[in-house]
Amino acid sequence: KIKGTFFILTELDKREAHRKAKNSLNEEYKDSGQYPTNEDQVVEQKIWEIAYSLRDPEDSRKRLVNDRDITVFKKGLTTQTVLFLIKKYNTFLAEEYPETADDGEFSGLVDQALGK
């Protein structure tokens, strides 16, 4: 069992994750004479996004999954695990970075920020 925490995926990180996902798929398919499907591309992008957003719980500056470990990380994933992690990341975003809040929610966020 791996323990990690999520960290927001910046647009720069997201573009880098997508670039690495594309390179990874190109490498995987280069000798097959085939091309990755759109589904393959989306799944690979999501795996790299997860890898970029998962952080060491003791030091959020450190990624939990480094580029050199991505193959091992992918081998340990199932479809259900990927979907679970995507859902958890989306929940993290909604809780930590709400786009909009009604008056009651906003008041609660202010109280939370002030430690009330």
SETIZA-849716 format. One record per residue: residue number from 0; residue in one letter; y, x, z of N, C-alpha, C, O in turn. Coordinates in pm, 1 decimal. Layout:
N
   pos   code    n.north     n.east       n.up   ca.north    ca.east      ca.up    c.north     c.east       c.up    o.north     o.east       o.up
   NUM      A          Y          X          Z          Y          X          Z          Y          X          Z          Y          X          Z
...
This chain:
116
   pos   code    n.north     n.east       n.up   ca.north    ca.east      ca.up    c.north     c.east       c.up    o.north     o.east       o.up
     0      K     -117.1       85.1        0.0        0.0        0.0        0.0      123.4       89.6        0.0      132.2      185.8       76.4
     1      I      217.5       56.5      -86.3      340.1      134.9      -99.3      454.1       57.5      -35.8      466.8      -63.3      -56.0
     2      K      536.2      126.1       40.1      654.5       62.3       98.2      776.9      113.5       24.0      795.0      233.7        4.6
     3      G      859.2       19.6      -16.3      981.8       55.2      -85.1     1085.3      -52.2      -63.2     1057.2     -157.7       -6.3
     4      T     1203.6      -24.2     -108.4     1312.8     -119.4     -100.9     1379.4     -125.8     -237.5     1371.6      -31.1     -315.7
     5      F     1444.0     -236.3     -265.2     1513.0     -248.1     -393.1     1656.0     -197.5     -380.9     1718.4     -207.2     -275.3
     6      F     1705.0     -144.7     -488.6     1842.5     -101.1     -501.9     1892.7     -160.3     -632.4     1816.6     -171.9     -728.4
     7      I     2019.6     -197.8     -637.0     2070.7     -262.2     -757.6     2055.4     -170.5     -879.0     2080.5      -50.2     -872.2
     8      L     2014.7     -229.5     -986.7     1997.9     -158.6    -1113.2     2129.1     -170.2    -1189.7     2164.1     -278.0    -1237.9
     9      T     2201.4      -59.7    -1200.9     2328.2      -62.1    -1273.5     2300.8      -77.2    -1422.6     2188.7      -55.2    -1468.3
    10      E     2402.4     -114.3    -1497.1     2385.4     -126.7    -1642.7     2347.9        7.6    -1704.3     2269.0       13.0    -1798.6
    11      L     2404.1      116.0    -1651.3     2369.2      249.2    -1700.3     2221.8      279.1    -1674.5     2151.6      329.3    -1762.3
    12      D     2175.1      247.9    -1552.6     2032.9      266.3    -1519.4     1944.6      179.1    -1608.0     1839.1      222.5    -1654.3
    13      K     1988.9       55.8    -1631.0     1910.7      -37.0    -1712.5     1895.9       15.9    -1855.6     1786.8       12.3    -1912.5
    14      R     2005.4       64.8    -1913.2     1998.1      120.9    -2049.8     1905.7      242.5    -2053.6     1827.8      259.9    -2147.3
    15      E     1915.7      326.4    -1950.0     1829.6      444.5    -1942.7     1682.8      403.4    -1928.1     1595.2      462.5    -1991.3
    16      A     1656.1      302.8    -1845.4     1518.9      253.5    -1828.7     1465.3      197.8    -1960.2     1349.2      220.8    -1994.3
    17      H     1547.9      125.3    -2033.7     1504.9       68.7    -2162.2     1481.1      178.9    -2265.5     1388.1      169.9    -2345.6
    18      R     1564.3      282.0    -2263.9     1544.4      394.9    -2355.8     1411.6      464.8    -2325.8     1336.2      498.6    -2417.0
    19      K     1384.3      485.6    -2198.5     1259.7      551.8    -2160.5     1138.7      463.1    -2189.1     1032.0      512.9    -2225.0
    20      A     1155.5      332.0    -2173.3     1047.8      238.8    -2207.4     1015.9      248.0    -2356.4      899.2      251.5    -2395.6
    21      K     1119.7      251.8    -2438.6     1100.4      262.3    -2583.5     1031.5      393.5    -2619.5      938.3      394.9    -2699.9
    22      N     1076.6      502.2    -2560.7     1015.0      632.3    -2587.2      869.0      634.7    -2542.2      783.2      690.9    -2610.3
    23      S      842.0      573.9    -2428.3      706.2      568.7    -2375.7      613.6      491.0    -2470.0      501.7      534.3    -2497.5
    24      L      660.7      376.8    -2518.8      579.9      297.1    -2612.0      562.1      369.9    -2745.3      453.5      367.7    -2803.1
    25      N      667.4      433.7    -2793.7      655.9      509.8    -2919.1      550.1      618.0    -2906.0      471.2      640.2    -2997.9
    26      E      548.6      684.7    -2792.4      449.1      789.1    -2768.0      308.2      728.9    -2761.2      212.7      784.7    -2815.2
    27      E      297.7      615.7    -2694.8      167.9      548.8    -2679.5      110.9      502.6    -2813.5      -10.1      509.7    -2835.2
    28      Y      196.9      455.8    -2902.5      152.9      396.7    -3028.8      157.2      494.1    -3146.8      114.2      457.8    -3256.3
    29      K      206.9      614.8    -3128.6      235.1      703.0    -3241.7      114.3      733.9    -3329.3      129.5      746.1    -3450.9
    30      D       -2.5      746.5    -3273.2     -120.8      781.7    -3351.7     -204.8      660.9    -3392.4     -307.4      676.3    -3458.6
    31      S     -162.2      541.8    -3353.7     -244.5      423.4    -3378.7     -216.5      358.2    -3513.4     -297.8      280.1    -3562.9
    32      G     -102.6      389.6    -3572.5      -65.2      323.7    -3697.2      -16.3      181.8    -3675.0        8.5      108.9    -3771.0
    33      Q       -2.3      142.5    -3550.9       46.7        9.6    -3516.2      182.4       22.3    -3449.1      228.4      131.7    -3416.4
    34      Y      244.1      -91.8    -3429.8      372.1      -96.6    -3361.2      358.4     -184.6    -3238.7      282.3     -281.3    -3239.9
    35      P      432.4     -151.7    -3131.3      425.9     -237.9    -3013.0      482.3     -376.3    -3043.5      578.6     -390.4    -3119.0
    36      T      421.7     -476.4    -2984.4      471.0     -613.4    -3001.5      598.6     -630.8    -2919.1      630.6     -547.7    -2834.1
    37      N      669.9     -738.2    -2944.8      787.8     -769.4    -2863.4      749.3     -785.6    -2717.5      822.1     -742.8    -2627.9
    38      E      633.8     -847.9    -2694.2      586.3     -865.2    -2556.8      561.7     -729.6    -2490.8      598.5     -708.5    -2375.2
    39      D      499.0     -637.8    -2565.1      477.0     -502.4    -2512.1      608.9     -437.6    -2472.7      619.6     -374.0    -2367.8
    40      Q      709.0     -454.5    -2558.1      839.8     -394.1    -2531.9      904.7     -452.1    -2406.9      958.4     -378.0    -2324.6
    41      V      899.8     -584.0    -2392.6      960.9     -649.2    -2276.3      888.9     -607.0    -2148.3      953.4     -575.7    -2048.2
    42      V      757.3     -606.0    -2151.2      680.1     -567.3    -2032.3      711.5     -422.9    -1995.2      732.8     -392.3    -1877.9
    43      E      714.4     -334.7    -2093.3      743.3     -192.9    -2066.5      884.4     -176.9    -2009.3      905.6      -97.8    -1917.4
    44      Q      980.1     -251.3    -2063.1     1116.6     -246.1    -2010.4     1121.2     -291.5    -1865.4     1187.6     -229.7    -1782.2
    45      K     1050.4     -399.9    -1835.7     1049.7     -451.5    -1698.5      984.5     -352.0    -1602.4     1031.4     -335.0    -1489.8
    46      I      877.8     -287.0    -1645.5      812.0     -187.2    -1560.5      908.5      -73.0    -1529.8      918.7      -29.0    -1415.3
    47      W      978.8      -25.5    -1631.8     1075.8       82.2    -1609.8     1192.4       34.9    -1524.1     1242.5      111.2    -1441.5
    48      E     1236.5      -89.2    -1542.0     1343.5     -142.8    -1457.3     1298.1     -145.7    -1310.9     1373.3     -107.7    -1221.2
    49      I     1176.5     -190.4    -1288.1     1122.2     -193.2    -1152.2     1118.1      -51.3    -1095.6     1158.7      -27.6     -981.8
    50      A     1069.0       42.1    -1176.0     1059.9      181.1    -1131.4     1197.7      236.8    -1094.8     1211.1      311.1     -997.6
    51      Y     1297.5      201.6    -1170.9     1433.7      248.7    -1142.9     1494.0      181.7    -1020.1     1574.7      242.8     -950.1
    52      S     1456.2       57.6     -993.1     1517.7      -15.5     -882.4     1446.3        5.3     -748.4     1506.7      -16.0     -643.3
    53      L     1320.0       45.9     -750.0     1247.3       70.0     -625.5     1292.0      201.8     -563.6     1294.2      305.1     -630.5
    54      R     1327.5      197.5     -436.1     1378.4      316.1     -367.0     1299.3      344.3     -240.4     1234.3      256.5     -183.6
    55      D     1307.1      469.6     -198.3     1248.3      513.5      -73.5     1317.9      438.6       40.2     1440.6      442.9       49.1
    56      P     1242.9      369.6      127.8     1307.5      292.4      234.7     1382.9      380.8      334.9     1472.2      332.9      404.8
    57      E     1347.3      508.4      341.8     1415.5      600.8      432.9     1542.6      659.0      371.8     1632.8      700.6      444.5
    58      D     1550.3      662.3      239.6     1666.4      719.1      170.5     1682.7      649.4       35.8     1616.4      685.0      -61.6
    59      S     1770.9      550.0       30.9     1784.8      469.0      -91.0     1841.2      546.9     -209.5     1845.6      494.7     -320.9
    60      R     1884.3      670.4     -187.1     1929.0      753.8     -299.9     1811.1      805.0     -381.4     1827.3      845.3     -496.6
    61      K     1692.4      803.5     -321.4     1572.6      856.5     -386.7     1490.7      743.9     -448.0     1454.6      648.0     -379.8
    62      R     1461.5      756.3     -577.4     1374.1      659.5     -642.1     1233.4      674.1     -586.4     1187.5      785.1     -559.5
    63      L     1165.9      562.5     -569.5     1029.0      563.4     -519.9      933.6      612.4     -628.8      835.3      681.1     -600.7
    64      V      964.3      575.8     -753.9      880.7      615.8     -867.9      966.9      701.4     -961.0     1059.3      651.3    -1025.2
    65      N      935.7      829.4     -967.4     1007.9      919.1    -1057.4      947.5      912.0    -1197.1      835.6      863.9    -1215.0
    66      D     1022.1      959.8    -1295.2      975.1      955.6    -1433.4      838.0     1021.0    -1448.9      753.0      971.3    -1522.7
    67      R      817.1     1131.5    -1379.6      689.4     1202.9    -1393.8      571.5     1123.8    -1336.8      456.0     1151.5    -1369.2
    68      D      601.9     1023.7    -1250.6      496.8      943.5    -1187.2      476.9      807.3    -1252.8      395.9      727.4    -1205.7
    69      I      549.7      779.9    -1360.7      547.3      645.6    -1419.6      408.1      607.5    -1470.3      367.9      491.8    -1458.3
    70      T      335.0      702.1    -1526.0      200.8      670.8    -1577.3      108.6      627.2    -1464.3       34.7      529.7    -1478.4
    71      V      112.5      697.5    -1354.5       30.0      661.1    -1238.1       74.1      525.4    -1185.0       -9.3      441.7    -1150.3
    72      F      204.6      503.7    -1178.6      259.0      375.8    -1132.8      208.6      262.2    -1221.4      162.8      159.8    -1170.7
    73      K      216.7      279.5    -1353.5      173.8      174.4    -1446.4       24.4      147.1    -1434.4      -18.4       32.3    -1446.6
    74      K      -54.5      249.8    -1410.8     -199.5      230.7    -1396.9     -234.2      146.6    -1274.8     -339.3       82.7    -1271.1
    75      G     -146.9      146.2    -1175.3     -172.2       69.1    -1054.3     -119.0      -72.8    -1059.3     -137.4     -148.8     -964.3
    76      L      -53.6     -109.8    -1168.1        6.1     -242.6    -1178.8      -85.4     -341.5    -1249.2     -157.3     -306.8    -1342.9
    77      T      -80.9     -463.6    -1202.6     -144.5     -575.1    -1273.0      -31.9     -666.9    -1321.0       82.7     -652.5    -1278.5
    78      T      -64.5     -759.3    -1407.7       35.5     -855.7    -1453.8       94.6     -930.4    -1335.4      215.6     -952.3    -1329.1
    79      Q        9.4     -969.6    -1241.6       55.6    -1043.6    -1124.9      151.7     -958.6    -1040.9      250.2    -1010.3     -988.2
    80      T      123.5     -829.5    -1028.5      209.3     -741.8     -950.7      345.4     -725.9    -1017.6      448.5     -727.8     -950.4
    81      V      345.6     -710.1    -1149.3      471.8     -698.0    -1222.7      554.4     -824.9    -1204.2      673.7     -817.6    -1174.6
    82      L      492.0     -940.4    -1221.3      563.3    -1067.4    -1204.3      615.4    -1083.2    -1062.1      727.4    -1130.1    -1041.8
    83      F      535.1    -1044.5     -964.0      575.5    -1051.3     -823.9      697.6     -962.4     -799.3      793.3    -1005.0     -734.6
    84      L      694.5     -839.6     -850.3      805.2     -746.0     -829.4      932.4     -792.5     -899.8     1042.4     -775.7     -847.1
    85      I      917.6     -850.7    -1017.8     1034.3     -905.8    -1088.3     1095.9    -1018.0    -1005.7     1217.7    -1025.2     -989.7
    86      K     1010.0    -1105.7     -953.4     1058.4    -1217.2     -870.8     1127.9    -1164.8     -745.0     1234.1    -1214.5     -707.5
    87      K     1068.3    -1064.5     -680.0     1128.1    -1007.3     -559.8     1262.2     -941.8     -590.9     1356.5     -953.8     -512.7
    88      Y     1271.5     -872.9     -703.7     1397.5     -809.1     -740.9     1504.4     -915.2     -768.6     1618.9     -900.5     -725.8
    89      N     1467.7    -1020.6     -839.0     1563.4    -1127.9     -867.9     1609.9    -1197.0     -740.0     1726.8    -1233.7     -728.2
    90      T     1519.4    -1214.7     -644.9     1555.9    -1272.1     -514.9     1651.8    -1178.1     -442.0     1751.2    -1222.4     -384.4
    91      F     1621.5    -1048.7     -444.7     1709.3     -947.8     -384.8     1849.4     -957.5     -444.3     1948.1     -958.2     -370.9
    92      L     1858.4     -965.0     -576.5     1989.1     -974.7     -642.0     2063.9    -1100.4     -600.6     2183.0    -1095.5     -569.9
    93      A     1993.9    -1212.3     -599.7     2057.7    -1339.5     -564.6     2109.6    -1337.7     -420.6     2215.1    -1394.0     -391.6
    94      E     2035.6    -1273.2     -331.4     2076.9    -1268.4     -191.8     2187.1    -1166.1     -166.0     2280.9    -1192.6      -90.8
    95      E     2175.5    -1050.4     -227.7     2269.7     -941.8     -202.0     2395.7     -948.5     -287.7     2501.8     -901.9     -246.2
    96      Y     2384.3    -1005.5     -405.1     2495.7    -1008.8     -499.6     2510.0    -1147.2     -561.1     2493.2    -1163.4     -681.9
    97      P     2541.2    -1247.9     -478.4     2555.7    -1383.3     -534.0     2676.8    -1389.5     -627.2     2785.2    -1341.7     -593.5
    98      E     2656.7    -1448.5     -743.6     2765.7    -1457.5     -841.3     2869.5    -1559.4     -798.9     2989.7    -1537.8     -814.2
    99      T     2822.2    -1669.5     -745.9     2913.9    -1772.9     -700.7     2865.6    -1824.6     -566.7     2746.7    -1820.6     -535.1
   100      A     2960.5    -1872.9     -489.3     2925.0    -1930.2     -360.2     3020.1    -2045.5     -332.2     3140.5    -2035.8     -356.2
   101      D     2965.0    -2153.9     -281.4     3054.0    -2263.7     -242.4     3122.1    -2223.7     -111.0     3092.7    -2118.0      -55.3
   102      D     3212.9    -2308.5      -62.1     3291.2    -2274.8       56.8     3203.2    -2242.5      177.3     3229.6    -2147.5      251.0
   103      G     3098.4    -2322.5      196.3     3007.9    -2299.8      309.3     2933.5    -2167.8      296.5     2921.9    -2092.7      393.3
   104      E     2883.0    -2139.7      176.2     2812.4    -2014.2      153.1     2906.9    -1895.2      169.2     2870.9    -1793.5      228.4
   105      F     3028.9    -1909.8      115.5     3126.2    -1801.6      124.4     3160.6    -1772.1      270.3     3168.6    -1656.2      311.0
   106      S     3180.8    -1878.0      348.1     3210.5    -1861.9      489.9     3096.2    -1789.0      559.9     3119.2    -1701.1      642.9
   107      G     2973.1    -1826.1      525.9     2856.0    -1759.6      582.8     2849.3    -1612.8      543.3     2812.0    -1528.5      624.8
   108      L     2885.6    -1581.0      417.5     2886.9    -1441.7      372.2     2992.0    -1361.1      447.5     2968.5    -1246.3      485.3
   109      V     3109.6    -1423.2      469.2     3215.9    -1355.2      544.2     3169.3    -1327.9      686.2     3186.8    -1217.3      737.4
   110      D     3109.2    -1429.5      750.8     3058.9    -1411.9      886.9     2953.9    -1301.4      890.8     2953.5    -1218.5      981.8
   111      Q     2865.8    -1300.7      792.5     2761.7    -1197.9      787.7     2824.1    -1059.1      771.8     2781.7     -964.0      837.5
   112      A     2923.8    -1047.5      685.7     2990.0     -919.1      662.8     3062.1     -871.6      789.6     3069.2     -751.8      817.2
   113      L     3114.9     -966.5      864.9     3186.8     -931.1      988.7     3092.4     -914.6     1106.2     3136.1     -881.7     1216.5
   114      G     2964.4     -936.8     1084.4     2865.7     -918.4     1189.8     2859.6    -1030.3     1291.4     2815.5    -1010.5     1404.6
   115      K     2904.3    -1148.9     1250.3     2902.0    -1264.9     1342.1     2769.1    -1333.1     1340.3     2749.5    -1431.9     1411.1
